[in-house]
Amino acid sequence: MRESPISATVDFDADGVQHGFLKLPVSHDESAWGAIMIPITVVKRGDGPTALLTGGNHGDEYEGITALMKLANRLTAEEVSGRVIIVPMMNPPAAEAGRRTSPMDKGNLNRSFPGDPDGGPTRQIADYFTRYLVPMCDVALDLHSGGRTLDILPFAAAHRLEDLEHERACMNAALAFGVQTTIMMFELDAAALYDTVVEAQGKTLVTTELGGGGTSTPGSIELTERGVRNFLIHTGLLEGELTEPTHRRFVEMPDASCYVQSEHAGLLEMTCALGGQVRKGEVVARIYDMTRTGAEPVDYRARRDGIVLARRFPAKVAMGDTLVVLGEEVATLER
């Protein structure tokens, strides 16, 4: 496999604070000899672990982008024991367009791993992370939220792994992130995820969902910033005390029955609240035919007991849209 076409303007081995770019040459209608410029910050002091912090894997998820832009502006080398690599926007074309996918090639970065140096821009970005950035790190934090189409109860998550020690390290880091809800997450399509590439390389990974609706709030930004700091303290890169919630719950997502997906198009009526409890067989959503009156709505029912972790945000739905995501609360802790 050939070398990546992406080049870095920072020296990953130099001490201090560096702000620069990952430059991907792209020739397109608006710029014959253009480039995608991916902002990157490297903060390093001496020896120690390396953390890779990423946001903007999807361009309409703003909590991670905002929190990491702020961290890149403020973090000093004197605070760090090791190296922190910050990439607030993994996919700048998507972020600049405010879309989940890239307008340059319609690529969904988080369904493009491990990538391809000879593919389109999105797959080239995925390849650079897979072969260059992830091997540099010991721990990784990928910040997601629901974007324009989902509203999600804030949580940090890990995944079931064959190596139980590796799984435990990821879950401990997710717990340290310090949000109220921590999840052992089941993914519908894990094969091409960034998470899968990071875990396959034996790295400790935490992923998150921290809000949604294609916006951010003072509360969601505060939650994200606190979690990032907790993650860096937990992994030994920063000194300090973890900030922990007074009430915590641990949630399992055992299988695909956690997802309620639409088999109809129309107008969505939610009948359950984000964070609320539902019982198996309970109606969680209804879809109305928008082409006529006098037609009864279609009821969608929970296939298991659980807490409502996520819901569709726009009221207009198409076939295949996820309406509700459920998880089974298995433990509650009070501090």
Order of alpha helices (4+ residues) and beta strands (2+ residues): beta-beta-beta-beta-alpha-beta-alpha-alpha-beta-beta-beta-alpha-beta-alpha-beta-alpha-beta-beta-beta-beta-beta-beta-beta-beta-beta
